[in-house]
């Protein structure tokens, strides 16, 4: 007869083994809603060299899914998108697409025909309506060329020839007539297919994305403009499953706001990779996390994913604790030396060694970086009436500012408005046409460009970092080697000896960021640092900037990052005027003048009377979910109750007031030191006025929140009586 202790040990083992048999690699939840599955992946595996990207991954996509795929750079997110799109094939397993299901894929680096116009590029597709639109646009272009040649034939000074279409001038009327007949036929077909609406939508989307010249040659566009043309093509393309790889890169914040609303209203499934956390929170209804070859699935938005991941980690900890307890008890039993002649005793011993060999799933490595910066004097960077232009066109016009120690400044504005030019002027990389730029003698600038840094592709990862520093001193005085820093930045030992050419684009960006931070700068100038960086790296950069003792200026369209990091905003408008706003990005939206226009993309933005919040998660849905062309409806909430964002604002407003008062003191001290430098005094005076206005607004808001808090407390007391 078995003893009670033996029975308990078996029960303990069975419980642990059952937990591990779940493999804890899929966090799946059922909603009870029946929808059609349009794609199924079963036991898909994929490797790249010796690196395992996907390890027997299974999942399904339903017709109303809007899925955000996240994970550390280099884990295989883009590879998974290509597998789903049919661009690449798995090493094993299968991916089945439902009959009649159409899939359209937008890669990070789309291919283009440089000789085509914007509309020809947008309409190039196998879909019947798109082929019809392409043929229509090509016919219109041919007719335009024939008409131009015909006009030239009546101009004696025109050069001889017949243009691109060939033929003689005598044939021009006949050719023109054939093209006109073809055009009439195509117009009839477009009426039948409803193609006019598609054409109108395509032009509308291009305009929203800042592309207004539809006949521009694609080869003459910038890289960012070409990416926006490809995005417009993806959005207009009829597809049951739309796959987007980093769609928010290369578009400004107002375009991102519009894209959010468009994707929320779009019918069909969506699978995308993006590191824009606000975008994820407002667009997706499922999160896929790819981590070390395993796929974890969570229902809901990004915030729901954070809660689900925390629950999964707690489950892992509990499972590992039970495994360790079981192993300790079994080790004690085995140490007593029981004979393993009986079948049950032998099975128990075998189970012990089996569980001992199981590798527990470890939690995510935590990025840490606290490198010390060099000493920074009183003078940091000063711009005095600076102007810069190209080809007679002003990009920065008569701008003055004083960057102080521990300043956190965000530069925002439409694409092409001169944000990067302003940053380069501040860093001394460009000389102004007029005005002066003063950079303090103790300033050591760390400049992180949005253009991918030229790297020696054959160089190994660790050699690239050692070129900057073999060792780095942390803020607490520790000396850490380049290899250890790479470990902290998620470059484990084997990856450190990998040639740079084998890294993904995101891994190269992370490596370049590490090199910038290891140079021990005391002023950071970051140009679109959130492009191509994964969420864990963004989180560590945010934490680094929290403790960074120097000044930081950031050009970014990532609203979450700006809300999390900056305390002042330089807003550049389409006329190149730069206005300064105190607070983070949400504060800027609340303070910017409401002139009745909807902005460059037609997205309604927050009114000046809307709330101000320093909480990245507490933005007003009336702003960020506004429908283009519609007035944002007011948010109704129960009376005598704080909203989540108001509660956070109430908790933090005392600290914000103290920071503003401290900033006022620093400006006053600089004004005393300025003496007879009237140019500097004028700039400081303007900043003092802005700070005083901000302080008045904060004190007024403080009074409102405290009054509401008192009313809530009184209401609670009445209910308890």
N, C-alpha and C positions, 0 to 999 in steps of 0.2 A: 504493500500500500504506500502510495506517495505521501510524503509529509506535507503539511500546510505550507511550509516555507518553499518547498519545491513548486507547489501549485501556484503560489504567489509570484515566484520567479518567472514561471512560464507566462502568466498573465501579463507581467511587466514587460517581458520580451515581446509578446504578441502586440501589445499596445504600441511599443516603440517601432516594431517592424511594420505595423500597419501604417503608422505615420510616414515612415520612410518609403513605403510602397507607393504612396501618393506622388513621390519624387519631387514634390513641392516646386515643380517647374511651371505649372500652369495655375494661375489664380482665376478660375472661371466662375461666373455667376449667372443664374438663370433669371430672366425677367418675366417669363410667362407670356410674352408677346410672340405670336407666331408670324414670322416673316420668311420670305424666300431666300434661300442660300444661293448666291450667285457664283461663289468660288469656294473650293475646298482644297486645303493642303494637308497631306498625310505623310508623317514621318520624313519630312524634308531635311536633308543634310547637304551641307556645302562647305568646302574648305578652300583656302587660298594659300597655296604652299603648305606649310606645316600648321597654319593657323586655322582652327575650327571656327567658322562663322555661324553655322546652323547645325545643331545636333538633334536630329529626329524631332523636328518642330512640326506641330499640327495646329491648324486653326481654320476657321471659316469666316467668310465675309457675307453679310446679308445685305439686302437691297437698300435698306435705310441706314446702314452703318456709316458713321463718319469717324474714321480711326486715325489717331495720332500715333506714329511710331517714334519712340524715343530710345536713347541709349548713348553710351560713350562713343565718341568718334573712333572709327576703326572696328566696331563690333560687327558691322555687316548690314547696316540699315539700308544703304543704297543697293547693296546686293540683293536683299530681300525684295525691294521694290522691283528690281529688274527681273527677278524670278517670277513674281506675280504678273508682271507685264509681258512675260514670254520672251524677254530680251536675252536672258541667260537660262541655262537648264541646271537643275539640281544634280548633285552627284548620286543621290539616291532619294527614294520617295517620289511622290507625285503631286502635281497641282492640276486640278480639274476645274475648268470654267464652264458654267452652264450654257446650254444651247442658246444661240442668239444673243448672248451677252457680249457687249462691246466694251473694250478697255482702251483707255488713252493714257499715255505716260509722258510726263514732263520731267526730263532729267535735269540735273544741276547745270550741266553744260550742253544746251541744245545745239543741234547741227542746223546750219542755215545755208541757203543758196544765196551767195552774196550779190548776185545780179538781179534778184527779184525785188519787187516793191513790197511794202509792208503788207498790203491787202493780199497780194499773191501768196506771200508766205503764210499768212493767217489761214487762207482758204485751201492750202495744199493738203489734201487728205483723200482717203479712199471712200469716205462717206458720200453718197449720191448728191445730197444737197450741197456739200462742200465742193465737189467736183464741178457741179453746175455753176456755183458762184465763182470758182476759179476761172472757168471758161468764159464766163461773162466779163470778168475783170480783164482777162487777156484780150478779149474782143474789143472792149472799150479802149484799151491801150493801143491796139493795132489801128483802130479807127482814128484815134487821136494822132498817131504818127502819120497816117495817110493824109489827114487834113493838113497837118503841118507841112508835109512835102508839097501838097497842092498849093498852099499859100506861098511856099518858097518858089514854085515855078512861075508865079506871077511877079516875083521880085527880081529885077535884073541883076541886082548885086548878090543874089543868093548863089551859093556854090552849086555846080551841077551834081546830079546824082538823084537817086530815088529813095534815100533813107534806108532804114534797117530792113524793110519788108521785101526789097528787091523789086524788079519790074521797072518799066519806063514810065515817064510822066504821062504818056498817052494812055497807059493802062490804068492810071489812077482813078478816073471816074468809074470804070467797071469794077475795080477792086473795092472802091468805096461803097458801091451799090451792093456788092456781095456781102460785105461786112455789115451793112445796115440791115439786109434781110436776115442775116444770121443773128444779129442783135435782137431783132423783133421776135424771132423764133425762141431765142433764149429767154427773153422777157416773158413770153407765154408760159414756158416751162417753169420759170420762177414763180409765176402766179399760182400754178398748179401745186408746187411743192411748198409754198409759203416761204420761199427763200428770202423775200424782201425783209421779213422780220429778222431773219438770221443776219443779214447784211447790216441792218440797222443796229442790232445788238453788238455785232463785232466792232463797228465804229464807235459805239458808245463805250464799250469796254476799253478800247484803245485810248480813247480820250480820258477816261477815268485813270488810266495808268500813265498818263502824261505823254502819249504818242498822238500828235494831232496832224502830222503830215502823212496821210495814208499812202501817198505815192512816192515817199522817200525810198531810196535804194537801201536795202538792208545792210549791204557791205559798208555803207557810209555811216552807220549808226555806231554809237558807243556800245561797249559790252553790256552795260546795264540796260540800255534801250533795247538791245536785241533780246535780252532775257525777258523784258516786259512784253515784247511782241510774241515770244514763245508762250508766255503765260496767257496772253489774250487768246492765242490759238487753242491752247488747252481748254480754256473756259468755254469757248464757243463750240468746241468739237462735241458732237453728240456721243455720249458715252454712258453706259450703265455703271462703270467703275472708273473714276478719275483718280489717277495716281500722280501726286505732286512731290517733288524732291526739293525742299527748301524754297517754297513759293514766295516767302516774304523777303528773301535777299534781293537787294537792288531796287526796292521800292520804298518810298518815303512813308512816314507814319500815317498820313491821311489816306494814302492808297491802301495801306494795311487795314485801316478802319473800314474802307469800302469793301475790300476783299472779304473781310469777316462777314459782313452782311450778305454779300453775294453767295458765299458758300453755305451760310445758314439757310438761305431760301432755295438753293439749288436742289433739284430732285436727282436721286441716284446716290450710289455709294461713293465714298471718298476714302482714300488711303494716302496719308502724307507724312513726310518727315519735316518737322520744324522745331526750332529751339525757342520760338517766341511763346513764352508761357501764358501771356494774356490771350494770344491767338488760340492756343490749345484750349484754354479754359472756356472760351466763348464759342468755339466751332465744333469740337469733337464730342462724341457721345461714348467713345471707347478709347482706351489707351493700350497699346501694345508696347511692352518694354523688352528690348533685346539685351541680354546680359550673359556674356560668356557662353554663347551658343544656345541658350535657353530662351524661350519666349514666355513672358508673363502677361496675362490679359486682365484688364480691369474695366469695369463699366463706369460710365460717367466721364466728367471733365478732368482737367489736370488736378484740380483740388481734390476731387474724389480719388484720383490715382494716388496722391500723396497719403491719404488716409488708408487706402487699401494696401499700399506698400508697407506702411508702418505696421499694419496688422499682420502682414506676411512675415516681416522681420521678427515680430514678437512670437509668431508661431514657430519660426525656425529656432529661435532661442529656447523656447519651451521644449521642442523636439530634441534639440541637442542636449539640454539638461537631463532629459529622461534617458537618452542614450548613455550619457556619462554615468548616471546613477546605476543603470542596469549593468554597465561594464564593471563598475566598482564592486557591486554585489557578486557578480559572477566571478570576478577575479579572486574575491575572498573565498568563494566556494571551491574554485579550482586550486587555490593555494593550499587548501586543506588536504589535497591529494586524493579525492575520491576515485575509486576504480571506475573506469569507463567501459566496463565489460557489458553492462546492460544497454539495451537499445536506447532507452530514454536518457540515460546519463550521457551516452555518446552523442545523441542528437543535441542535448543541451550544450555540450562542449563545442560541437560544430557550429551551433547558432552563435555562441560567444565569439568565436574567431571570425565568423561571417560578418557580424555586426562591427567587430573591431576593425575590419578592413574597409568598411564603408567610409567614404569621404564625406564629411558633413558639408553642406552648402554654407559658404562663408558669406558674411555681409559685404556690401560694397565697400571697397577701399575709400577712405576719406582723403580728399585732396587737402593738403595743408601747405601754406607758404607764408612765411613771416620774415622775409629777408630785410635786413636793416638798410635804411637809406642813408645817404650822406647828409651832412649838415646843410641847412638852408638858411641863408641870411634874410634880412628884412625885405630887400628888393627881390622880387621873383620875376614876373614878366609884366611889362607895361606897354600898351599900345596907345600912341598919341596921334589922333587924326590920321589914321592909316587908310590909304586907298590902294587898290590893286585892280588892274584890268588887263584884258587880252584883246588884241585887235581893235582897240578903240572902244571896247565894251567894258563898262565897270563891273567888277565882280564883288569887291569890297569897297565901300564908299564912306570916307570920313568917319571911321570907327575908332573909339577910344575906350579903353578898359584898363583896370589894374587887377592883376591876379595876385591874391594874397595866399599866404601859407594856409594849408588845409582847405583851400577852396575846392569845391566839387561842382564843376560847371558842365552842363550839357549843351551841345549845339544842335539845334533841330531846324528843319526847313525842307522845302521841296528839293527833289533831285536837280542838280545843276545850279543850285542857288549860291554856291561858293563856300559851303561849309568846310570842305577839305582845304580850300585855299586859305581860309581864315586860320585853320589849325596850323598849316605850314608857315604862315606869317608869324604866328605866336612862337613856333619852334625855331625860327630863324632859317628855315629851309628855303624861303622865298624872301626876296627883298621887296619892300613896298615901293610903289611908284611915287607916292608922297607920304609924308608923315614919318614917324620914327617908332622903332621897336627897341625897347630896352630889356635886355636879359641880364639878370643879376649875376655877379661874379661867382657866386657859390652854386648857381643852378646847374644841375646835371639832368638833362632831359632823357627820358625813355620814350621813344617814338614808336608806336605800333601802327603800321600803315594798313589800309584796307587792301592794297595790292599785295599779292603774295610775294613775300621776300624771296629774292634770288638765293637759292640754296644749291650747294654742290651735291647733285643727286647721288653721286657715288660715295659721299661721305657718310660715315655711320652716325647714328643719333647721338651717342655719347661724345664723339669727336666734335660735333657741331656745338654742343653745350660747353665742352672744355675750351673751345676757342674763346668763349666769353669769360669763363672763370672755372678754375679747377675746384675751388672751394668757395663757399659763400657764408657770410656771417648772418645769423638770424637776429631778430630784434632782441632776443633774450641772451645773446652772446655766444650761442653755440656755433661751432664750425661744422658745416655739412658739405659733403663731397658732391660733385656733379652727379654721380650715380645715385646717391640718396635723394637728391632733388628730383631726378627723373622718376624714381620710384613714387615719390609723393605726387607727381603729375601724371600718374597712371602709365608710365613707361617701365614695365617690369624688366628684370635682368635680360632675358633673351631679346626683347624688343630693342634694348639699348644698343645692341650690336648689329641691328638691321640697317641696311643702306636706306637713306632718306627716300630714294625713289620708290621704295616699296610701301611707304606710308600712304594713308588716305589723305585727302585734302584737309579734312578736319584735324587729323593728327599733326599735319605739318603746321597748321595754324596754332595748335596748342604748343608745339615745340617752339615756334617763333615767339609766342607770348612768354614762355618760360625764360627764353634767352633775354628778352627785354627786361623782365622783372629781376633777373639775376645780375643785371648790370648795376644794381643798387642806385636807381635814379631817385631824385627828390622832387621831380616834376614829371608827371605822366601825361602824354598826349596820345590819346587812343582814337584812331579813325576806324569807325565801324568794327569794334572789337567783337561784337556778338555774331558777325557773319561767320558761319561755318564752325562755330564753337559749340560743343555740346553743353547740356544743362549743368552737369557736375562741374565742368570747367568754369562756366559762368558763375556758378555759386561760389567757387573758391575765389574768383576774381572780385566778386562783390564783397566777400569777407576780407580779402586783402585790402581793398580800398577803405573798408571801415576803419582799419588800424593804420593805414598808410599816413605817415606824419607830414607828407608834403602835399602839393597841389595836384589836382587831376582835372583834365579837360577831355571830354568825351564827345565825339560825333557818333550818334546812334539813332536808329529808328526803332529800337527795342524798347517799348514803353515800360515793361516790367523792370528792365535794367535801369532805365532812367529814373523811375519812381524809387527804386531801391537805393540808388547811389547819389544822385545829384541834389544840390541845394540851391542852384541858380541855373537859369536857362538863358542862353543867347538864341533868340528866335530870328531866323533869316527868312524874309518873305520873298515872293517872286520878283519884287522890284529891287532886291539886294539891300533893303533896309534891315538893320539889325536892332532889335529891341531886347532889353534885359528884363527878366522876370525873376523874382525871388521864389524859391520853393522848388519842388520836383516837377515832373512832367504833368501830373494831374493838376497841380497848382497853376501851372502855365495855361492849361486848357481853361481853367476856371477864370483866370485873370485876363486872358487875351480879349481884345475888343470884339464885340459881336456886331458886325456891320450889316447883318442881314444876308450876307453871302455865305455860301456853304463851303467855301474853300476850293482848292484846286481840283479836288476829286469829287466835289458835290456832296460830301459827307457832312451832315449837321454835327457841329461840335458843341461842347459844353458852354452854356451861357455864363456871364460873369457872376450871376447870382447863385450859381450852383455851388454845392458844398466843396470845401477844400479838404483833402485828406492826404496824409503822409503814408498811408497804408497802401502798398502795391495792390492788395486784393480788394480795396474798397472803392474802386472807381464807380461812377454813376452809370448804370446800364443805359440810361437815357442818352448818354453821350456815345458810349463805345458800341452800342448795338443800334445806333440810329439808322434808319432806312434812308437811302439817298432820295432827296427830293421831298421828304416828309418831315414835318416838324416833330421833334422829340416830345412825346407825351410825358407829363409830369409823373413822378413816382409817388404812389400812394402808400403810406405805411400807417400802422396803428398808432394812435396818439399815445403819449406818455410811455414811450418805449424807444430806447436807443436802437438804431440799426447797428449792424456789425461794424461798419466803417465809422459811425459816430462814436461808438464805444471806444474804438482804437484811437480816434482823434481826441476824445476826452482824456484818455490815459496819457497821451503824448504831448498835448498842447503846452503844458507847463515847460517841458524841455525845449520845445520849439521856440517859445517866447524867450527862454533864457539864452538860447543860441543866437537869436536875433539881437538881443540886448548886448551880448558879448561882441557880435560883429559890429554893432554901432560904436562900442568902445574902441575897437581896433581901428575903425575908420577915423574916429576922432583923434587917436594917437598919431596916425599917419598924416592927418591934416596939420597937426602941431609940428611934425618933423619936416613937412613940405616947405615951410618958410615962405620964400618969395616965388616959388615955382607955381605960377598961376595956372598953367595948363594942367598940372597934376592936381592942384586944388579944385579946379572946376570939375574934373572927373570924380574926385573924391566927394565933392559936394553933391553931385548927381546921385552917387551911390548912397550917400547919407540920406538924401531925400527919399529914395526908394526904400531904404531900410526903415525909416520912420513911418512911411505909409504902410509898409508890411506889418510893422509892430502894432499900429493902430487897428489894422484889420484883425490881427491875431487876438488882441485884447477884446475887441468887440465879439469875436467868435467865442472867446473864452467865457465871456459873460452869458452868451446865448446857451452854451453847453451847460454851464453851471446852473442856470435858471431851469433848464430842462431836467437836469439831474435832481434838483430840489423838488420839482413837480412829480417826478417819477417816485421819489422817496415818499412824498406825502401820499401819493396814490396807494403805494404798498401798505403804508401804515393804516390808511382807511380800510383797505381790504382785510387787514388782519384783525381789526376791531370788531 
